[in-house]
Amino acid sequence: MASQHLITEVGNNIRALRLQKGKGQTEVAKALSISVAALSKIENGQTDINLSRLLQVAKYFGVSVVSLLSKDLANTAPQEVIEEVTELKKLLAEKEAEVFKLQKKVIDLYDKLGL
């Protein structure tokens, strides 16, 4: 049997994720094919969540099961950090494309010189 602390923590993480995604209990419960009362009991740590339900919740929210078990879920990066990382990834991809073009030019020059 899982410890009450873990049951409570998982429930809190699910609630935090639901709120972070702007979803109501009714919407999530309907998507999971459970009652609002059952979802409320999971979120409040009043009932243990089985593995198949945990997988279903993770799939619904598009997260890993580990993130539902982790207490760091509530400390996810702010939106502006996510946007900055996305922009940096885009810039990195552009620079990699430039490097690729330069490498191709160097290879072409070596071929022309017969090296």
C-alpha positions in Angstrom: 0.0 0.0 0.0 1.3 3.5 -0.9 2.1 5.8 1.9 -0.4 8.5 2.6 2.2 11.2 1.9 2.8 9.9 -1.6 -1.0 9.6 -2.3 -1.4 13.2 -1.1 1.5 14.5 -3.1 0.3 12.8 -6.3 -3.1 14.3 -5.8 -1.7 17.7 -5.2 0.4 17.4 -8.4 -2.6 16.4 -10.4 -4.6 19.3 -9.0 -1.7 21.8 -9.7 -1.4 20.5 -13.3 -5.1 20.7 -13.8 -5.2 24.3 -12.6 -2.0 25.1 -14.6 -3.8 23.9 -17.7 -6.9 25.9 -16.9 -9.1 22.8 -16.7 -12.1 22.3 -14.4 -12.7 19.2 -12.4 -15.9 18.4 -14.5 -14.0 18.6 -17.8 -11.1 16.4 -16.5 -13.4 13.9 -14.8 -15.4 13.5 -18.0 -12.3 13.0 -20.1 -11.1 10.3 -17.7 -14.6 8.7 -17.5 -14.8 9.1 -13.7 -17.0 11.1 -11.5 -16.1 14.6 -10.3 -16.3 13.1 -6.7 -13.7 10.5 -7.7 -11.4 13.1 -9.2 -11.8 15.3 -6.1 -10.9 12.4 -3.8 -7.8 11.7 -5.9 -6.7 15.4 -5.8 -7.4 15.6 -2.1 -5.4 12.4 -1.3 -8.5 10.7 0.1 -8.1 7.8 -2.3 -5.2 6.0 -3.8 -4.7 6.2 -7.6 -4.0 3.0 -9.4 -1.3 2.8 -12.1 -3.7 2.6 -15.1 -5.5 5.8 -13.9 -2.1 7.5 -13.3 -1.2 6.6 -16.9 -4.5 7.9 -18.1 -4.1 11.2 -16.3 -0.5 11.6 -17.7 -1.7 10.9 -21.2 -4.6 13.4 -20.9 -2.3 16.2 -19.8 0.5 15.2 -22.1 3.1 14.7 -19.3 5.1 11.8 -18.0 4.0 9.7 -15.1 7.2 10.7 -13.4 6.1 14.4 -13.5 2.9 13.4 -11.7 4.9 11.6 -9.0 7.5 14.4 -8.7 7.0 17.2 -6.1 8.8 19.5 -8.6 5.7 19.7 -10.8 4.5 22.9 -9.1 7.9 24.5 -9.8 7.7 24.2 -13.6 9.4 27.0 -15.6 7.4 30.2 -16.1 6.0 30.8 -19.6 8.6 33.5 -20.4 11.5 31.1 -19.7 9.9 28.5 -22.0 9.5 31.1 -24.7 13.1 32.2 -24.3 14.4 28.6 -24.5 12.2 28.1 -27.7 13.7 31.2 -29.2 17.2 30.1 -28.4 16.6 26.7 -29.9 15.4 28.4 -33.1 18.6 30.6 -33.2 20.7 27.5 -32.6 19.1 25.7 -35.5 19.7 28.8 -37.8 23.4 28.9 -36.7 23.7 25.1 -37.3 22.4 25.7 -40.8 24.9 28.4 -41.4 27.7 26.2 -40.2 26.5 23.4 -42.5 26.6 25.8 -45.5 30.1 26.9 -44.6 31.3 23.3 -44.3 29.9 22.6 -47.7 31.7 25.6 -49.2 35.0 24.5 -47.7 34.5 21.0 -49.1 33.7 22.4 -52.5 36.9 24.6 -52.3 39.0 21.5 -51.5 37.5 19.7 -54.4 38.2 22.6 -56.8 41.8 22.8 -55.5 42.2 19.0 -55.9 43.2 18.5 -52.2 
